[in-house]
Amino acid sequence: MIFAPMIPRAAYVHQPRRADVALQRFLMGALANPALEQAPARAAGCTVTHDDKTTTLALDVPGLARDQLQISIEGHTVSVQSVEGAPRKLHRAWELAQEVDASASRARLENGVLTLTLARLEPASKATRLTID
């Protein structure tokens, strides 16, 4: 049995650990206000860009064909998943700020990159006009 003295890390190192710095960078990036940044949001294998009328998702799906992917749109939620028997398993979902117009949206698969162009559904006005008696 070997006994070693316990020396606190702060006693000999005055810099934060790399893991702490990486976590801080991740949290600051995730909590930053996306309206202030013009760069597209980027996650592992996915790029999200917004404009006035559409949201565009570019997702890396190497090794999957058109018939091996299933895309579903329900209200604010868009999900992409692979079907049974596909060479790799994929299941991703996004919740958007506004509802998606499925009839005006497009999906394109090119060179292993699935690009979803999702049209935002404009909220219908529920205002009614009253006549004055």
URQUICOR-V30621 format. One line per field, one symbol per residue. burial: + if it has 24 or more other ideal C-beta (glycine too) atoms within 12 Angstrom, else -. Layout:
burial = ???
This chain:
burial = ----------------------------------------+----+-+-+----+++++++--+----+-+-+----+++-+-------+-+-+-+---++---+-+-+----+++++++-------------
